[in-house]
Amino acid sequence: MDRRSFLVKSVGAAAGYMAWPEILAIRSAPDITRVTILHTNDVHSRIDPFPADAGRNAGKGGVARRASLIQSIREVEDHVLLFDSGDIFQGTPYFNFFGGEVEFKLMSAMRYDAATLGNHDFDGSIEGLVQQLPHADFPFVCSNYDFSDTALHDRTLPFKVFEVEQLKVGVLGAGIELEGLVSSKLYAGTRYEDPVSCLNRWAAILRTDYDCDLVICLSHLGYQYRNQKIDDRKLAMSSSGIDIILGGHTHTFMKAPEQLANQDGKPVLINQAGWAGILLGRIDVYFEHNRRRHCFSCENQWIEP
């Protein structure tokens, strides 16, 4: 198949559902390939559901329900990719007592395909993170952190390419600047590089050298700031070659995914799934063979208690 255009159905962070007749018409068409992208962010060691006295979050979250929902989706969808956008650690005694072992083992059991690192994933130090990596049966994609002078050297990837049938999905990772968020001794030796220039460079490589049909960025930059600090919206508008940004850090329950134009005038979809595993983000991407068009429709899906 040649480079495809795609129809994107985003599920998990939207208030309503918008359907176009052509979407309904192509779902069963023989020349359409659908890839289901599931994503989480800022789970913060929320292994158990919130307790009964947790107000509006009472009974929500928890790994068991998320695992059950993921499994039910895999039972009906042929092509599923599962990602996390960072801050896996910190927030409950599970991390305090076990240092991330429980979180990584459970993510491995749920068959996560890739994740990026958030600032709280350094709370046990780089050395502590390295000790837990054997429990993670998935790669960490960090495109703008240089770990050459740390124990994480060669333990993360700048990108990862997934093959789905004849499709290629390239995945990047955007890390937030750690200075001011994390004690410097916990990430000593890590060099932070400008996310926009790094991601555009890697996206170009994924497009040209690896012939990727879709490029996804797992971002822990945050959705939006009022100052000049880089965020997902600024990244989207300054990017080239990235199709979807799956965000984190700001714990944003987006009422609907946002679509912005990149520096080439092409659409970039931004989504973020709140925090604590209350929401499982979902984007269904429909690849149409040998045609060039794209649109997306949205509907809400929560992990109910």
N, C-alpha and C positions, 0 to 999 in steps of 0.2 A: 504494500500500500504506500502511496505517496504521503507527503506531509499532510496531515488532516487538519481541518478546522474542527471545532467542537461545540457541542451544545452542553451547557453546564447546568445541572440541577443541584442547587445548594440546599441541604437539609440540616437543621440543627441550630440555626441562629436567626430565624426569620419569623416575622409575625403573620405572614399570610402566604398564599400560594398563587402564583401567576403562571398560567399555562397558555402556550401557543398551540394552535392546531397542528403545526408541523412537528412539535415535540411529541404529541400523542400519536401522530402518524408514523414516526420513524422508530418508535421503541421496538417494534417487532420486525423492522426491515432487515433483510439479510446483509446489507452492506453497512450496518452500524455495529460498532463495538462499544460497550459500556464499561467504564472503570469506576468503581465505587471507592471514594477516598473518605476514610474515617479519621477523625483527629481529635486530640485532647490537648489541654494546656493547663499549667498551674494546678496540677492535681494536689500538690503539697502534702504528700504522704497520707492522703485521706483514704485509708484502707477500709475502714468501717463507715457506714452511713453516719450522718450527723445525729447526735443524741436528741432525745425528745424535747429538751429544753433549749434547742438551738434556734428558736423563733421560726422565721419563714423557711429556713433550711432544714428543719427537723425531719429526720428520716431520709433526706436526700443524699445522693452521692454513694460512695462505697464501690469496691471493686466487683463484688458478686453480681450486682445488677448490670454494671457496664459489661462485664464478661459475657453475661447471658444475652444482652442486646447485640454485642458484636457477633456472637456465635449465630444468633438467629438471622442476622444479615448475611453472614457467610453461607448459610444454608440455602439462600435463595439467589444470591448474586455470584456470578462466576469469577469475577475479577475484583478483589478487595485489597486495598492498601491501607495500612493503619500507622498513623504518625503521632508524635507528641512534640509540642513546641516549648518544652522546658519548664523549670521549676517542678521537677518530679519530687524533690526532697523538701523537707522542713514543714512542720505544721502540726504534727501529732507525735506522741511518744514512740511510734514505730521507728521514726528516724532517729530520735534521741537514743534509743536502746540498741538499734541494729544498724545504724549508719547508712541505710539505703539498700541493704540486702533484700529486705522484704519487697520493696518497691520494684527492684529490677527483676526479681524472680517472678513476681506476678505479671509484670509487663511481658516477660518472656513467655509465660504460660498463655497470655492472651495473643501472642504472636505479633507483637509490634514489629513493623518493618524498619523503622528508623526514628530517631529523635534528635533534637538539638539540646544544648545546655542552656539553662537559665541561671541567673545570678545566685539563686539559693542552692543550686546544685554544687556550688563551691563551698557551702557552709561547713562541710567536714574536711576542707582543704583539698588541694589537688591530689595529694597522696592518699587521702581517705577515699576520694572518688575512684582513683586507680585500683584500690583494693576491692572495690565493689564491681568493677567492670566484668570480671569473670562470670558474674551472675546475670549479665545482660546478653541475651542471644540476639542482639540487634545492634547495628552501628549507630554511632553518634556523628552527626554531620555538622561541622563547624567551619564555615567558609571564611570568617573574618577574625578568628582567633589564631594567633601563631603560638603554638605550644612547643616550639623547637627547644627551648631552654628549660623545659619542665618534665616532670614524670609522665605527662600526657603525650609526649612526643611520639608520633606514629600510632597513637591509640584512638585518634578521631580521623574522619575523612573530610576533605573539602567539598565533596559531592558524592552522590550515589545514584546509579542508574538502575532502574527496574525495568525488566522486559515483561510485557503482558501481551501474549500472542505475538503479533508483529509490531506492537507499539513499544516505544521507549519513553519512560517517564524519568526525568532528571530531577533530583531533589537537592536543594541547597539548605544551608543553615545560617541564620543571622543572629549573632550574639550581641547583647547590650554592653555598653561600656561599663566595666566593673568598678572603676574608681568611684568612690563615694557610696557605693552600694554594698560592697564586700570588703572586709578587712584585707589590706594589701598583702599581709603575710599568707593569706589563704589561697591567693592566686599568683604568688610571686613568680616572675619570669614570663608570665603570659603577656603577649603583645596584642593589643586591640587595634584592628585596622578598619579604615572607613568602610562601613557596610555597603554603601552604594557602589563605589568603585570595585570592591571585591566581588560583589554579587553580579554586577554587570559583566565583569571579566569572566567569571565562571559560567554564567548563563550563555555567553557567546561560545565558550568551549563546548558546552552541552549541546548547543544548537548545531554547530558546525562540525566539530570533531566526533561527536557521538550521535548526531542526527536524531536528537530527542524530539518527540512529538508534543510533549508537554513538559513545562518546567515549573516546579513548585518550590517555594521558599518556606521553610519552617522558621518563623521569626519569633525571637524573644525581645524585640525592640519596644513593644508597646504600640497600642493602636493610634493614639493621637495626643500630642502635647501642644500647648499654646505658645511655647517658646520655640527656639530653633533646633531643639534636640531632635535627632532623627527618630522617626516613628514609621509605622507601616504605611500611612498615607503618603508621607514624604518619599519613602522608598518607592512606592508604587509609581508615583508621578515622575520620579527620576530614573526609573529602571528601564531596561531594554532586554527583552527576551524572557522575562518572567511572566507566567500566566496567572498563578494563584499564590497568594500570601496567606499562610495559616498562622495567625498571630498568638501572642501570649504576653505575659508580664503585667498588663493593666487590668486583668480579670474582667474583661469587657464582655457582657452579655449583649451581643449586637442584635438589635431588633430585625435587621436584615443584613445580609452581606452587602458590602459596598463595592461598586465597580467604578474605577477611575481609569483615565487614559494615561499611558506611560509616555515617555519622551518621544516615542515614535507615533503616538496617536492610537496605539492599540490598547484594548481593554485588559485591565488587571483586576482580578476578583480578590477582595480582602474578607476574611472571616476570622472570628475568634469565638471560642466556646466557653466563656465565663471562667469558672475555676472549680476546683475540688471534685471534679468528675460529676457535677450536677447535669452537665450537658455533654452529649456526644455529637461533635460536629460531623456533618456528612455532606459530601459533594459528589454527585453522580456526573461523570463526564462522558458525553456521547460523541464518539469519533465517527465522522462521516467520511467514507472513502472518496477521495478524489474530488471533494468539493470544499469551498472556502466560505464558511459562515459560522457564526457563533451567537448564542444567547443563553440566558440562564433563567430558571424558575426556582422559586423558594417556598418552602413550607417548614413549619416548626416541628421539632421532635425533641422531647425531653426524656431523661431517664427518670421515670416516675417512681416514687416510693411505694 
